[in-house]
Amino acid sequence: MRKGIHPDNYRLVAFKDMSNEDVFLAKSAAETKETLEVDGVEYPVIKMEISRTSHPFYTGKAKLVDTAGRIDKFKNKYDKFKK
C-alpha cells in the first residue's frame, strides 16, 4: 500500500441509530467529540437518523420518517399559492 494516503485516525467507532437506539461498531475516520460506552469500552459515537436496523428496505416495514418536518416545510412554502 502507498504511504501517506490513509487517515491517521482510522479507529473503531460506535454508530448509534437514533430512531431505535441500536448501536453497532465499525471502523471509521469520521470526526466526533461525543463518546459512548459499549461493553465497558469507551468509543467515539456517530449518531445517525436511519441505519440497517431501521431502514424499510432491510426491515421490510414501511415507516414514515419525517424528522426534518418536510411535510410542514412543503405546506408553508406553497401556502402562499392558495386562493
Buried (B, 14 or more C-beta within 10 A) or exposed (E): EEEEEEEEEEEEBBBBBEBEEBBEEEEBEEEBEEEBEBEEEEBBBBEBEBBEBBBEEEEEEEEEEEEEEEEEEEEEEEEEEEE
